[in-house]
């Protein structure tokens, strides 16, 4: 006769290193390990090559540099409450755990479903983008054969899958090297442009309110906030961080500051490098080509080839970071038994969520098969998936902003100032609410210009939120023990 479910649970509990519901992931990530992992998720060089110019060309033009400082300020205000909560809530899972702790298990599970869509779509979109970038590197720079983009996609999935199997510190070291090289290239470009005075000399236009509020402010706000994607992932690695009460807040603030300053300064450099009188038209016509041509002008052909190669490493680093974050979301939900418990298995040697990592790779493969089946264009699909993920991020930020003050009202004896527990989260929430309204109005642009696709986009996230809430209510009725574990509330 087979053992009872309770006996199986006891057996799993007795094998903490390999079984579901083990003592958790292990690791010793430092503040800088977290910083480089999250910055790799953000992929600065790919943002430099493909997104900063989009804000210049399609959003608020010469006012773009201030967009990133303003967006950084909103994110920084949000981080005040976010990091305060991270010090008092030991639950890993970031948005999932925080929304659950503040707004309840049903809303928390709804947010978890939205978060999964966000991270999976970011992961898959970067895989596709990485595949096309690799093809360009091999074919255009090294004069190699032109290979189907999906073959590079399979190679990327395999590589990040192998690295995801091992302890997170191995990935952190790789991401650190990649990040240093990326930032070095961007810094050299910026310094060279500033030293030469740009194409037409210096201009104060980026700091004039007329330009900052000109053009499409809505799109500027959307992409400004969107380029900070991943900063919240510092809390996802809580179980693998050294002294998480200290390292997570430090890493979060460092990431936000670096992204805000780096992107603001670099956008200004791009405006000067191409020329204030022509940069808007040039970047609108060819966002990637315009900035790469500027790199060629100021740094030369060799530097351009190196930048192209590092662009591929940048995307690879982002894919690796997204793979690790997605795997840990699956791990958390497996450990809570919302998803199959096997996802919560921890490798006995590497302390990694190896089963959840395999599941993440499987999701990517399934996605790839679907893309090939419908014969979708890789380049076009990447942009649409990224737009979908951006919309999801705004939803999550808004919900979490509401959850933070509610959580602290439930735990009033915390010794934290009202600025951190209530005022800052609500101020940030107001900013995110405005951004979400603007995102809804500009949703068609996010998915390639189709209003019908935009309506489907909005419907997907509403459905995901409702599905998560509905599933939680079903668990409450049929599996109350699982319902009680949502968001790892036994740790709170």
N, C-alpha and C positions, 0 to 999 in steps of 0.2 A: 504494500500500500504506500502511495506517495505521501510525503510529509505535508502537514497542514501549512496554510499561508503564514501562520504565526511562527511555526517552526522554521520556515524558510527565512522569515525576517530575522529571527534570532541568529540563524546561521550567518546571514549576511552581516549582521552587526558584529559577529565574532571575527570577521575577516575585514578589518578596517582598511587594509591596503589595496584590496582588489574588489570588494563587493559594493553594491549600491548602498547608499546611506552610510558611507564610511565617515571617518572623522573629517574628511574634506581634502581639498587640494593642498599641496605643500609647495613651498618655495621661499626665496629670500630676496625678492625684488626690492631694490633700493628706490629712493625717490627718482634718481636719474634713469633707472631701468623703466619705471612707469612713464616718465616724461618721454623718453625716446620711443617707447612702444606706442603711446598715444599719438605722438607727432608723426610717427610712421603711418598710423591709421589715417591721419590727416593728409599725408602725401604732399608735402610742400612743393616739390618740383613739378608734380603733375598739376597742382593748383596754379603754379607760376606759368606753366605752358598752356593751360587750357581754360582756367576759370577767371583769373584776375582780368584778363582781356575781355571776357564776356561782360563783366560789370562795367568796364570802360565803354565797350562798344554798344551794349544794349540797355544799360541801366542809366546811371547818372554821370556818365562821361568823365570829365575832368574832376568831378567831385568824389570819385571812387576811393581815393586814399582815406578820406575821412569816414567813409562807410565802414571800413574795418575797425577803426578806432571806436566809432559809435557802437557797432555790434559787439565789440570786445567789452565795452563798458556794461552793456546789458547782460552779457554772459557772466561778467565778473560779479555783478550784483546778484545774479542767480546763484553763483558759486558760494556766496556768503552763507546762505541757508543750506545749500547742498552739502558743503563741507562740515557745517555744524551738525547736520544730521548724520554724516558719515562717522563722526566721532562718538555718537551716542547710539547708533544702530549698527550692531555687529553683522547684520545680514548682508551677504554678497548679493549681487544682482542689479545694483544701481537702480534704474527706473522701475523695474519690476518690484524690487524690495521696498523702495521708498514710497511708491504709490500705494502698495498694499498696506504698509505701516500707517500711512496717513488717511487714505480714503477707503480702506477695507479690502477684503480679499477678492470680492467680485470685480471691483474696478481695477485692482492690481493685476488680476489675471487678464483683463481686457487690455491693459497697458502692455503687459508682457507679450501678447499676441501682436500688437502694433510694433513693439520694439523688435521682435523677431523678424517681421517683414522689413523693417528699416535696415537691420544689419544684414539680412540675407540679400536684399536687393543691392545694398552697397557692395557686399562681397562679390556677387555675381557680376555686377556692372564693372567692377574693377578687374575682375578676371577677363572679361571680354575686351575691355580697354587695353589691358596688359598684353593680351594676345595680338591685337592689331599693332600695338607699339613695337612688340618684339619682331613682328613680321617686317615692319618698316626699318628696324635696326639691321636685321640680317640682310634684307634685300637692298636697301638704299645706301647704308653706310659700308657694310662689308661685301656688297655686291654678290651676295649669296642667292640661292634659289628662292623663288616666291612660294611660300608654303601656305596651305589653307589655315586661316586664323584659328579654327577650332582645334587643330593639332597642337598649337602653342597653348591653347586653353587647357587641354588635357595634361600637358607637361607641367603647367603652373599648378593645377589641382593636385597632381602627384607630389610635387616638391613641397608645397605648403602642408599637404597632408602628412608627409613624413616628419617635417619639423614640428607640426602640431602634436605628434605622438610623443615627443620628448619633453623634458622639463622646460617650463616657460623661460627660464634664464638663458637657455640656448638661443631661443628666438630673440630674446631681449638683446643679446650681444650682436646678433646679425642686424637687428633693426637699428642699433646704436651706430654701427659702421655706416649703414645706408643713410641714416639721417645726417650724420656729420658731412658726408660727401655732398648730399643734396643742398644743405644750408651753405656749404662752402662755395658751390657754384653760384648760387643766388647772390651771396654776399660779394663775390668777385664781380659779378655783373653790375650790381648796384654801385659798388665803389668806383668801377670804371666809368659808368655813366655820369655819376656825380662829379668825378674828377675832371671829365671832359666838358661838363656843363650841358650835356644833352645835345640834341639836334638843333635846337633853336635858342638855347640859353635857358636859364631858370625862369620859373613862373610861379606866381602866388595863387593861381586859379584854383588848385585843389583845396585851398583853405578858405575860399570865399563862399559865403552862404548861398549865393546865387547858383553856384555850380553844384554844391553839395545837395541842395534841394531841387535841382533841375532834372530834366529827363524823366525816366521811370524810377521814382523813388521806391516804389513797391518791389521791383525786381532787385534793386540795390540792397534793400533790407533783407530780402529772402536769401540772396547769395552771400550777403555779409554774415548773417547768422549761420547759414549752412556751411560756410568754410571753417567753422569751429567744431564741426561734427567730430565726435569721438572723445571730446574732453571729459565727458562723464564716465568714460570707460575706466578711469582710474579706480573707480569703486567696484568695477566688475572683477578686478584682480585682487580684491581684498584678502582672500585666504592665502594668496601667494606673495603678499607684500610683507616686508619686514617692518614691524611697528606700524601697522596700517593707520592707527589714530593720528600719526604724525606724517607718514609718507604720502597718504592719499590727499590730504589738504594741500601739502606743499606742492605735490606734482600737479594738482588741478590748477592752482594759481600760476605756476610756472608755465604750463601749457597755454593757458589763456593769454598771458602776457606776451609770450614768444610769438604766438600766432597773430595777435593784434598788431604788434610792432613790426614783425617781419612782413606781413602782407600789406600793411599800410605803406611802409617805406618802399617795398618792391613795386607796388602799383605806381607810386610817385616816380620811381626810376623808369618804369616802362613808359609813362607819359612823357618824361623828358627824353628818353632814348629814341622814341619814334618821332616825337615832336608834338607839342600841344595843338597845333593847327591841323594836323592830319591823323592823330592817334585814334580818335573816335571812329572816323570813317575806315581806317585801316583795320582796326580790331573787329569792327562789325563785319567787314568783308571776309576776314580770315583770322579768327582769334588765335589759333595755334601758329599758323604760318607767320603772322606779323611779329610775334614775340621771338620766334626762332630766328627770323631774319635780323632782328635787332641784336640777338646774341652773336650772330655771324658778323655783323657790322662792328661791334665793339670788342669782341673777343677773338674773332677769326674762325676759320673753317675747322681747325683742329678742336677748338673749344666747343664748337657746335656739335661735332661728332661725339665728343665726350659727354656733352649735355644730353644728347639723344640716348646714349648708352645709360647714363644715370637716370634718365626719365624712366627707362625700363626697370632699373633697380628700385626706383621710387615706387613705381606701381606694384612691383613684387613685394616690397616692404609693406605697402598698404594692404595688399591681399593677405599677407601673412598675419598682420595685426587683426584684420577683419575676421579671418578664419578663427583665430584664437578667441576673439571676443564672442563670436557666434557660438563656438563650441562651449564656452562657459555659460552662456545663456541656456543652452540645451542641457548642460550639466545641472544647473540650478533647478530647472523645471523637472528634470528627471529625479533629482534628489528629493524634490517636493512631491514626487509621484504623480504630478500632473501629466507628465509624459512618461513613457516606459522607464522603469527603474534602472534598466541596464545602462542608460545614458549617464547615470551617476557613478559608474565604475571609475576607480582611480588606479592608475598603473602602479604596481607594487614597487617598481624601481624608480620611475621618473616622476611620480607624484602628479601625473598629468591626466586630464579627462580624455583618455585615449579613445574610448567608445564614442563619446560625444564628438570628438575630432573626426572619427571615421564617418559619423552621421552627417557632419557638416560637409565633408567631401562628397558624400553620396547625394546630398541636396544639390550641390553644384553640378554634379554629373547629370542628374535628372533634368535640371534646368537647361543644361547644354543640349541634351537630347531634344527637349521641347523646342528650343530655339532653332536647331537644325531641321526639325520636322516641319516647322512653319516657314522655314527659309527666310528668317529675319536677317536684316542687315546688321552686322555687329556694331559698326560705328554709330548708327542711328539708335540702336537698342540701348547701348551704353548710356547715352545722354538721357534717354527716357527713364531708365531704371534709377539713375542718379537723382533725377527730378522727383521721382516717387519717394525715394528715401528721404530727400530733403523735406518733403511735406510731412512725412511720418515723424521726423525729428521735431518739427514745430509742435505737433500734437503732443508728443511726449514731454517736451519742455513745459508746455502750458499746464498739462495735468500734474506734473511733478511740482510746479510752482504752487499749485493749489494744495497739494498733499503735504508739503513741508510745514506750513503754519498749523494745519489741522493736527499733524503729528505732535507738534510741540504743545498744542493746547491739551492734548491727551496726557502729556508728560510735563506739567508745569514746573515741577521742582527740579529744574535742570541747571539753574544758575547761569543761563545764557541770556544775553540782552535781547529786548524786543526787536532791535534792528536786525539781528541775525535770524530770529525765529519767525518773525511776522512781516516787518516792513520791507526788508530786502526781497523776500520771495514774492510778495504781492506787487512790488514795483516791477520786478523782472517779469512777472506773469502778465502785467498790463502790456509790457513791450512785446511779449510773445503773442498775446491775443491780437494786437495790431498786425504783427507779422503774419499771423495765420489768416486774418481777413484778407490781407494783401496777397497771400499765397493762393487763396481760393480764387481771387479775382484774376490772378495771373497763372492759374493752374494749366491752362492750355499751352503756355510757353514752356512750362516745366517738362511737358511730355511731347514736345515737338510741334506744337501749334494746333493740335486737334482738340476741339472743345468736347467732342464725344468721348475721346480718350481721357480728357480731364475729368469728365463726369464719372467715368468708370473709376478713375483714380480716387476721387473723393469717396465713392461708394465702397471701394475696397477697404478703406481705413475705417469707415463707419461700421462696415460689416465685421471687420476684425475685432473692433472694440466690443460690439454687441455679442459676437460669437464667444469671446473670452468671458464676458459677464455671464452669458447664458450657460456656458460650460461650468463656470464656478457655481452657479445656482443648482445645476444638476448634481455636481459633486456634493454640495451641501446636503442635498436630500438623499442621495444614494451612497455616497462615500464620505461621510462626515469626517473620518480620520484624515483623508487626503485634503479635504477642504480646509481643515485646521492647519495644515502644513503649508498652504499657499504663501509664498513670499518668505518662507523660513521663519514664520512668526514665533516658533518656539524659542528662537534665539533672542527675540526682542525683549 
